[in-house]
Amino acid sequence: MLRRVALGIAVLSLLTGGCRSPRSERCVTLVCVGDVMLGRGIADICARQGNYYPFEHVAALLQAGDVTFGNLEAVITDRETRFPRINALRAEPQMAAVLKQVGFDVMGLANNHAIDYQRAGLRQCMELLQAKGITPVGAGSTLAEARQGAVVTVRGLRIGFIAYSHFPYTTFVHDPKRESILLLDEETLRETLPALAKRCDVLVVSFHWGKEGSREVSEPERHLAHLAVELGTDLVVGHHAHVCGDINTYRGALIAYCLGNLVFDEQSYGGNEGYVLTCELTRNGVADHWLTRVEVVEGQPRIRSRNGTAAETGQGMAGS
């Protein structure tokens, strides 16, 4: 189900030196990235250069994971009707197949663009991803479905995924019986994370939060990240600010407050950069991790530094 090409495996070995956990523990490699924005300027570039163009320099790195996760910062739909906002983001339906081709297995949909093309657009986006074998999280055909999260099993290791957005929609009337996304607040975390943690061995939580262009971690964000860990989370990955953010550990869990961008156009705020975070997972959580820093140039993420730990790339790793 999670097929990977030999080139991707070779790239992972080059970047990380292979699995570093004891041989008695079978590890699973997880690759996480931030915003994957396939609309607006990226859609124009794909029309000229081909749909695979944004991923030419990073596909092998994405494919090297047993499981690869990203935040989908656009609705994949052919609908034209949208909410009246200036920066509604829409990607063409064929991009679902491209995402699968370049290695994505799980996509977070809980963000401030998930319902740019109304509930019908969100519904079609989920259907297109699922048809290509990509699991959407953070959204569902009902709120109850969104709250379930998803569990992906690789070589017996059960990896749970769930996603939340910190940005409520002022123009969107919430109806729990219809298509919904998960909003980020303390009550929702307490109601959803413990149940999902019981269903998996490793829990990965995605937060769409922060201030665009800012690397600073606010105290409310730190509180929510720590609460997620206290409720059973092993890895927190954040996005929305479009820049590389702080990375810390807390109670043995890894918190990447912002992974920045993987694919974005020139209208990014504060920078056009990101991390590809590669984690080695065991039943004890995140056993090790590596960072590959990318800079987006003309719609393409280009690798700027490889095999760096957070300390090597200037990010804090002290417990906080």
Beta strands, then each sheet from edge to edge (+ up, - down):
strand 1: 28-36
strand 2: 67-72
strand 3: 75-76
strand 4: 90-91
strand 5: 106-108
strand 6: 135-137
strand 7: 139-140
strand 8: 150-154
strand 9: 157-165
strand 10: 180-181
strand 11: 202-208
strand 12: 235-239
strand 13: 247-250
strand 14: 253-256
strand 15: 261-263
strand 16: 273-282
strand 17: 285-297
strand 18: 300-308
sheet 1: 6+ 5+ 2+ 1+ 15+
sheet 2: 6+ 5+ 2+ 1+ 16- 17+ 18-
sheet 3: 3+ 4+
sheet 4: 7+ 10-
sheet 5: 8+ 9- 11- 12- 14- 13+
end
